[in-house]
Amino acid sequence: MIRLITRIAHHPYLNLFSGLVLLITASHEILLSLHEGKGIASHHGIAVLGVVQIIKSLPELMHGAEGIAKYSEAQRIRHPRRER
């Protein structure tokens, strides 16, 4: 059960999604505070946390995309299409 929870917690899509949610909601609050003339508040830190979450998820997503590209290239070499 602990392995499952750990796998879910470290999944790159979950990190990307949570980072996007944090960034979007914090950006909304930042825009509202700019309109109201308020200073720096907690939503600025949440926006930074959202950016960090997104950046943390990118290497694993890029690694997966590279693996898919290598597999596709290997399949293309193994099974070339016949020219008509």
Secondary structure, DSSP 8 states (H G I E B T S, - for coil): -HHHHHHHHT-HHHHHHHHHHHHHHHHHHHHHHHHHT----HHHHHHHHHHHHHHHHHHHHHHHHHHHHHHHHHHHHHS-----
